[in-house]
Amino acid sequence: MKRFSVRQTVLAGLFSALMAVFSQVALPLPGTGVPLTLQTFGVALCGFICGPLIGSCALGTYLLLGAVGIPVFSHFKGGVATFLGPTGGFLWGFLLLVFFCGLGGHCLRRPSGWLLSAFGLLLCHISGAFQYALISGIGLWPALLSVSIPFLFKDGICVVLAGGAASVLRRISALRL
């Protein structure tokens, strides 16, 4: 079993903390209870910089902190109930997003890197809409129309900006793992 280096461990801890900060930059929207946040940017940046394994560990740590009740989710929420609520599917989906951004992060100069990242974003949205549909008692299509499709453009821009930021950060520092 390969051990993480001190550098990788620190980077994972840093991104866990950054996710808590990005989650608090939230604009509540009426109706659905799904806020407009910078979480997608943070998750994608984590994947692009840390890669699929370290990025998943960083995001898993963030999710575990929230699960035990530390208020790291948007609007300072925490606890297992958040995972079981209407927006919990997006939290589960973030694991898919960080993993696929991590896979695509090493080849962003090719279309395949961006396609992997877009696939992760779509899986995240499907996961979120699916749980929202289950909890709200509506069909998947109405859930997609209310909590996913309106956010896809913003989230796509966040993924692209995170990829650009990761490329710049890699050039000016030694963040390659």
Residue pairs with C-beta under 8 A, 6 or more apart in sequence:
4 12
4 54
4 57
7 177
8 50
8 54
8 177
11 49
11 50
11 54
11 58
11 175
11 177
12 50
12 54
12 57
12 58
12 61
13 58
13 61
14 58
15 42
15 45
15 46
15 49
15 50
15 55
15 58
15 59
15 62
16 58
16 59
16 61
16 62
16 65
18 42
18 45
18 46
19 39
19 42
19 43
19 46
19 58
19 59
19 62
19 72
20 62
20 65
20 72
21 42
22 37
22 38
22 39
22 41
22 42
23 37
23 38
23 39
23 42
23 72
23 73
23 74
24 74
24 75
24 76
25 37
25 38
26 35
26 36
26 37
26 38
26 74
26 75
27 35
27 36
27 37
28 35
28 36
28 75
29 35
29 36
31 146
32 86
32 132
32 146
32 147
33 86
33 87
34 86
34 87
34 90
34 128
34 132
34 147
34 151
35 74
35 75
36 151
36 154
37 74
38 158
39 74
39 90
39 94
40 97
40 121
40 124
40 154
40 155
40 158
40 159
41 158
41 159
41 161
41 162
42 162
43 59
43 94
43 97
43 98
43 101
43 124
44 97
44 98
44 101
44 117
44 121
44 158
44 159
44 162
44 163
45 162
45 165
45 166
46 55
46 58
46 59
46 98
46 101
46 102
47 55
47 97
47 98
47 99
47 100
47 101
47 102
47 103
47 104
47 105
47 117
47 120
48 101
48 102
48 104
48 105
48 108
48 117
48 162
48 163
48 165
48 166
49 55
49 105
49 166
49 169
49 170
49 175
50 58
50 102
50 177
51 102
51 105
51 106
51 177
52 98
52 99
52 100
52 102
52 103
53 102
54 102
54 177
55 98
55 99
55 101
55 102
56 95
56 98
56 99
56 102
58 98
59 94
59 95
59 98
60 95
62 72
63 83
63 91
63 94
63 95
65 72
65 78
66 72
66 73
66 77
66 78
66 79
66 82
66 83
66 91
67 78
67 79
67 80
67 83
68 78
68 79
69 78
69 79
70 78
71 77
71 78
72 78
73 82
73 91
82 88
82 91
83 91
83 92
84 135
85 135
86 131
86 132
86 135
86 136
86 147
87 128
87 131
87 132
87 147
88 131
88 135
89 127
89 128
89 129
89 130
89 131
89 132
90 124
90 125
90 127
90 128
90 131
92 127
92 131
93 123
93 124
93 125
93 126
93 127
93 128
94 124
96 120
96 123
96 124
96 127
97 120
97 121
97 123
97 124
98 120
99 120
100 116
100 117
100 119
100 120
100 121
100 123
101 116
101 117
101 120
101 159
101 162
101 163
103 116
104 112
104 113
104 114
104 115
104 116
104 117
104 120
105 113
105 117
105 163
105 166
106 113
107 113
108 114
108 163
108 166
108 167
113 163
114 163
117 159
117 163
118 156
118 159
121 152
121 155
121 156
121 159
124 155
125 144
125 148
125 151
125 152
125 155
126 144
126 148
128 147
128 148
129 140
129 143
129 144
129 147
129 148
130 140
130 143
132 138
132 143
132 146
132 147
133 139
133 140
133 142
133 143
136 143
138 146
169 175
170 176
